[in-house]
Amino acid sequence: MSWLHAILDQSPEVALFLSLAIGYAIGRIQFGKFQLGGVAGSLLAAVVISQFGVHIDNGVKSILFALFIYAVGFESGPQFFRSLGLQSIREIVMAAVLALSGLATVVILARLFGLDKGLAAGIAAGGLTQSAIIGTAGAAIAKLGLPLDEVQRLQGNVAVGYAVTYIFGSFGAIIVCVNILPWFTGRGIRDDAIRAEAKLLAGARVYAPGEQPAAPDLVGRLFQVDQAAGQSVAQLEARAGAPVSVERIKHAGRLVGVEPTVTLQRGDVVLLVGRRAGMLDLAGGIGPELQSSEGMDVVTLTRDVAVTNPAYVGHSVAEIMAATAPEMRHGVFLTGLHRAGQPVPLTPATRVEKADIATLYGTESDVKRAAASAGTVIVSSDKTDFVFHGLGLAVGLLIGLVVVRIGDVPLTLGSGGGALLSGLLFGWYRGRNLAVGNMPVGASTLLRDLGLAGFVAAVGLQSGQQAVTTVAQQGLTLFLLGVVVTLLPMLITMAVGRYLLRYDNTAVFAGALSGSRSANPAFGEVLDKAGNSIPTTPFAITYALANVFLTLLGPLVVALA
């Protein structure tokens, strides 16, 4: 196998993408109701491939993880900041419970099995998959005043404990969040994610790409005037119980201008566009319906508009309609309203907020007129705004370099925490200023999937060989202790979440639990199972807290073990 080692040594990126290919193939295999998923499969594949000897630079791992966590933050930014407040108490408690139970578990095991401070900190870092503990624990060991040889030995043991326990630390969190938690709650992640999304939409119907209703709400119909002869355009439109507008009139074979005062004559051909309900109100009182008529077709379009006009913000749809001049609203129909990326049910009482996205339908001239009054037209594009997102990632990585010291304890978000915070902020800004920061859904999905799976595969390629070697040398004791450190705090936190904090939605619960452990691979699998973004907001809150709480465990373990 020397030829394989030579290839992987010359081109380690082959090992990375091979791990992804094999890992996702493994992840599709179903064992009863259990399925590893692509992330866990990539981790296992990477561990096996690492035995042939592969060197992956730390920078590759950092970049991949930054891409993943920035995309997660960007997508959830608007919802995250809306969720802050008393409603986030449960997530704060979850993160605190997991950190405290993790600390207690490590300290008790260290004393029962006679582990030194280095090994204890190592199994905390690996079992809880918080790499920052290596740095904080190593710094704390250096402050103990021990001889240099002893300091170096203990710091080396931190790395050993981490290498042995990190693999199961990642894998075990996936098992708890994706398999044990649904069994414990008796509810599926996917089912609860759909239920939560439906509640969030409050009855608003969302169509997938390529879908459309068989009986659309907005229709266009041609009539030959008979019973309606002698009525003006304004009188005809006023008879409809729902908005309907006359878009074209043909008199004696020639098109005439459409004005509210124009009187319809017998034999005229009119094109009506409007709500189906209004059209049904008028259909029997105009005249016979025509299948077609030369020159009577018009082109309609749909445009999304970010509402910024103070005259609209804070008012209900009914109030806005009543206050808008007839000539301004004529021929324009509001077909949808989105807030922070989520559809808002359209009723007369629905209140419009700043930066809501209103979807307008009508002819080009009518829509342009209404859009100019409402706010800023959003031009859809499949291009990613790399100026905006490149700056966002750079800002996030710079935030991750900031170190705040509380006494001798260094606190830092790291590149992952910094990218998450930046993603949240830039996502929030994009939600309020939709003219900048475009990122198509496909681009965001690629960043999340490639970033997470690639990061996990890089970890497996880096530490897989060392973990196997160390287990062979040290026995299974450290590995099994790492299993306990991985599972017990999560099970305790899971029980607290179910019985004390009363989480009743498994998708939301899984997001909060994976974030409390800063378990990114587990969160990736939770998102995959959910099929929507419901777990993202609780994850974002608990993940940000966990990065601080778990990082603090390094010096605490060194002090107490």
Order of alpha helices (4+ residues) and beta strands (2+ residues): alpha-alpha-beta-beta-alpha-alpha-alpha-alpha-alpha-alpha-alpha-alpha-beta-alpha-beta-beta-beta-alpha-beta-beta-alpha-alpha-beta-beta-beta-alpha-beta-alpha-beta-beta-alpha-alpha-alpha-alpha-alpha-alpha-alpha
